[in-house]
Amino acid sequence: MTENLSTAVEKGVGEGRVAVVSGGSRGLGRVLVERLLADGWRVATFSRSTSEFIAESSAAHPESFYWEAVDLGEPTTARTFVRNVHRVFGRLDLLVNNAGLVREELLFTMPPKAIEAQITANLVAPIMLTQACARLMTRQGGGNIVNISSINAVRGYRGVSVYAAAKAGLDGFTRSLARELGGNGIRVNSVVPGYFDSAMTAEMPAAYRARIERRTPLGRLAAADDIADAVLYLSSPRAEFVTGQSLVIDGGLTC
């Protein structure tokens, strides 16, 4: 048992909805953690290493925030993480498969280990985490799963073929799993973001970013909050009859 888990268990289980957000230390994952905590959820998240945000959240929300170090390269550790979340919070209502890995490189030159790492992080790890969470949701009578995909799964882009393959697999997984789990009271959907403000897009050459904005009917990149809004909608009672869908949030870039 980790020190983090021991401390959390000692504090006792609180009340309210519980969400698991993978990769919640930065970027979209961080925004989702912040938004869910602000809406009264108890939130569990993991990342490879801690961060200032994780430390601040642990201090500010000692009864409703839980973090562990988990490596997507070892997807079987997801089962241990979910067991620990259940010990701390006692239930699980929402899973957001947000964590991922992208490496831009032509397939001709990409090393086999890099190919395997992207498939593992973007497809195998979410499947393993979902399996563990879905079992818990089924026992408690229902839940909600939202997978974060990418427009690379919808439209081809040079240099991201392996990433696109994994995200397309995640969308297919979403549709099939929605049929499997609907009778258990579990909804499964995916959010398909286009380009949005992040650490990755911040490194784009200005000319490339301007070209994307020109090609986007709404004339800008998304904010992380635009993507988070879609996730929160799908996880809310307002979407209680929505399952097996892939909601594209790209300002019209792929229309």
VOGU-3710 file (C-alpha; in Angstrom, 3 decimals, decimal comma):
1> mtenlstave> 0,000/0,000/0,000  1,407/3,373/-0,970  1,751/6,179/1,558  -0,787/8,155/-0,467  -3,317/5,315/-0,227  -2,703/4,773/3,497  -3,325/8,436/4,234  -6,442/8,544/2,085  -7,946/5,435/3,706  -7,246/6,792/7,188
11> kgvgegrvav> -9,211/9,950/6,336  -12,250/7,842/5,491  -14,591/7,685/2,548  -16,615/10,789/1,754  -19,854/11,115/-0,160  -20,746/12,006/-3,720  -19,916/10,989/-7,253  -16,481/9,585/-8,041  -14,525/10,106/-11,260  -11,300/8,572/-12,531
21> vsggsrglgr> -9,371/10,748/-14,978  -6,234/9,245/-16,473  -3,350/11,637/-17,070  -4,696/14,357/-14,782  -1,475/16,193/-13,989  -1,454/18,582/-16,951  -3,214/19,704/-20,111  -6,778/18,585/-20,723  -6,571/16,085/-17,860  -5,740/18,844/-15,414
31> vlverlladg> -8,655/20,959/-16,654  -11,008/17,998/-16,251  -9,792/17,351/-12,706  -10,266/21,024/-11,795  -13,733/21,201/-13,350  -14,929/17,962/-11,736  -13,660/18,979/-8,299  -15,384/22,359/-8,697  -18,631/20,532/-9,551  -18,478/18,517/-6,344
41> wrvatfsrst> -17,036/15,259/-7,672  -14,443/13,217/-5,837  -11,623/12,666/-8,315  -8,885/10,051/-8,640  -6,164/10,474/-11,217  -2,761/9,153/-12,137  0,316/10,200/-14,079  3,884/8,972/-14,367  5,158/11,527/-11,860  3,763/14,094/-9,495
51> sefiaessaa> 3,623/17,818/-10,188  2,949/21,099/-8,458  -0,699/20,824/-9,503  -1,006/17,371/-7,925  0,512/18,611/-4,676  -1,745/21,685/-4,617  -4,870/19,605/-5,331  -4,005/17,098/-2,613  -3,614/19,932/-0,107  -6,730/21,826/-1,207
61> hpesfyweav> -9,020/18,770/-1,489  -7,763/16,198/1,036  -11,119/14,423/1,242  -11,974/14,402/-2,452  -8,731/14,059/-4,436  -6,553/10,964/-4,859  -3,426/10,498/-6,993  -1,088/7,619/-7,786  1,969/7,227/-9,981  1,041/4,887/-12,865
71> dlgepttart> 2,959/4,238/-16,082  0,867/3,648/-19,229  3,686/1,422/-20,435  2,549/-1,063/-17,761  -1,205/-1,198/-18,415  -1,834/-4,107/-16,039  -1,154/-1,703/-13,133  -4,551/-0,158/-13,944  -6,273/-2,921/-11,984  -4,299/-2,083/-8,854
81> fvrnvhrvfg> -5,070/1,612/-9,265  -8,822/0,958/-9,590  -8,799/-1,300/-6,528  -7,109/1,475/-4,575  -9,640/4,053/-5,778  -12,429/1,768/-4,591  -10,774/1,396/-1,183  -10,499/5,180/-0,845  -13,848/6,321/-2,261  -16,037/3,213/-2,180
91> rldllvnnag> -17,551/3,589/-5,650  -16,887/4,754/-9,218  -19,303/6,697/-11,427  -17,175/8,078/-14,263  -14,039/7,077/-16,149  -12,364/9,517/-18,530  -9,644/7,828/-20,595  -7,607/10,960/-21,229  -3,944/9,928/-20,931  -2,092/9,242/-24,150
101> lvreellftm> 1,147/9,450/-26,077  1,836/10,957/-29,485  5,063/10,851/-31,491  5,127/12,567/-34,859  7,325/10,593/-37,231  6,979/8,847/-40,579  6,228/5,156/-40,293  9,288/4,335/-42,453  11,654/5,589/-39,757  9,742/4,867/-36,553
111> ppkaieaqit> 11,460/2,267/-34,350  9,378/-0,804/-33,433  9,556/0,099/-29,729  8,070/3,539/-30,471  5,230/1,915/-32,432  4,526/-0,484/-29,580  4,640/2,309/-27,001  2,027/4,368/-28,839  -0,335/1,425/-29,310  0,083/0,470/-25,653
121> anlvapimlt> -0,475/3,977/-24,272  -3,330/4,981/-26,576  -5,255/1,720/-26,933  -4,131/-1,175/-24,718  -3,868/0,872/-21,509  -7,315/2,501/-21,908  -8,848/-0,912/-22,604  -7,273/-2,401/-19,488  -8,313/0,550/-17,336  -11,842/0,404/-18,751
131> qacarlmtrq> -12,116/-3,320/-18,021  -11,246/-2,759/-14,359  -13,597/0,221/-14,021  -16,481/-1,440/-15,886  -16,392/-4,426/-13,550  -16,730/-2,109/-10,565  -19,470/-0,046/-12,241  -21,416/-3,199/-13,082  -21,349/-4,375/-9,466  -22,685/-1,036/-8,248
141> gggnivniss> -25,392/-0,821/-10,953  -24,095/1,585/-13,591  -21,644/4,255/-14,614  -20,272/6,326/-17,433  -17,165/6,021/-19,618  -15,793/8,771/-21,874  -12,818/8,048/-24,125  -10,708/10,929/-25,449  -10,000/10,214/-29,109  -8,607/12,558/-31,804
151> inavrgyrgv> -9,537/13,923/-35,216  -6,546/11,926/-36,427  -8,949/8,981/-36,202  -11,346/10,793/-38,555  -9,026/12,384/-41,098  -5,537/11,309/-42,132  -2,525/13,464/-41,276  1,088/12,889/-42,246  3,413/11,606/-39,540  0,825/10,313/-37,079
161> svyaaakagl> -0,304/7,053/-38,674  0,368/4,904/-35,614  -1,311/7,380/-33,264  -4,260/7,609/-35,665  -4,567/3,817/-35,770  -4,700/3,623/-31,982  -7,288/6,399/-31,679  -9,429/4,860/-34,431  -9,275/1,627/-32,449  -10,425/3,520/-29,358
171> dgftrslare> -13,484/4,814/-31,245  -14,320/1,292/-32,424  -13,873/0,047/-28,875  -16,316/2,754/-27,725  -19,076/1,664/-30,093  -18,773/-2,057/-29,390  -18,463/-1,604/-25,639  -21,578/0,590/-25,577  -23,523/-2,424/-26,869  -21,885/-4,755/-24,359
181> lggngirvns> -22,446/-2,574/-21,311  -25,742/-0,831/-22,044  -27,696/-3,537/-20,251  -25,515/-2,982/-17,182  -26,496/0,680/-16,984  -23,131/1,882/-18,307  -22,911/4,459/-21,095  -19,789/4,609/-23,276  -18,955/7,541/-25,568  -15,913/9,239/-27,022
191> vvpgyfdsam> -14,951/12,870/-27,451  -12,932/13,580/-30,588  -10,973/16,830/-30,187  -9,463/18,797/-32,989  -6,544/21,132/-32,421  -6,789/22,857/-29,046  -4,497/25,044/-26,975  -2,008/22,766/-25,233  1,704/22,322/-24,648  1,949/20,581/-28,030
201> taempaayra> 0,180/23,267/-30,050  2,120/25,974/-28,209  5,235/24,665/-29,964  3,663/24,940/-33,421  5,251/27,387/-35,850  3,060/30,491/-36,044  2,456/29,992/-39,771  1,220/26,413/-39,237  -1,119/27,471/-36,450  -2,479/30,318/-38,589
211> rierrtplgr> -3,151/27,870/-41,443  -5,156/25,591/-39,126  -7,169/28,549/-37,863  -7,944/29,630/-41,456  -9,156/26,133/-42,328  -11,362/25,927/-39,235  -14,843/27,350/-39,912  -15,021/28,877/-36,408  -11,672/30,556/-37,000  -9,704/29,458/-33,941
221> laaaddiada> -8,221/26,551/-32,051  -10,318/25,136/-29,236  -9,600/25,892/-25,618  -9,184/22,929/-23,287  -12,425/24,047/-21,627  -14,264/23,514/-24,928  -13,242/19,849/-24,815  -13,975/19,584/-21,101  -17,482/20,964/-21,696  -18,193/18,048/-24,041
231> vlylssprae> -16,887/15,503/-21,523  -18,982/17,008/-18,727  -22,065/16,989/-20,953  -21,648/13,313/-21,804  -21,147/12,484/-18,132  -24,256/14,402/-17,050  -27,939/13,399/-16,765  -28,600/15,559/-19,843  -26,917/12,849/-21,920  -28,530/9,891/-20,184
241> fvtgqslvid> -29,821/8,463/-23,509  -26,535/8,997/-25,394  -24,208/6,030/-25,787  -21,923/4,586/-28,456  -21,305/8,022/-29,981  -18,163/9,894/-31,015  -18,635/13,634/-30,484  -16,276/15,669/-32,674  -15,169/18,983/-31,142  -13,050/20,637/-33,825
251> ggltc> -14,728/23,920/-34,773  -15,833/22,339/-38,069  -12,341/21,407/-39,316  -13,436/17,955/-40,489  -16,919/18,843/-41,751
//
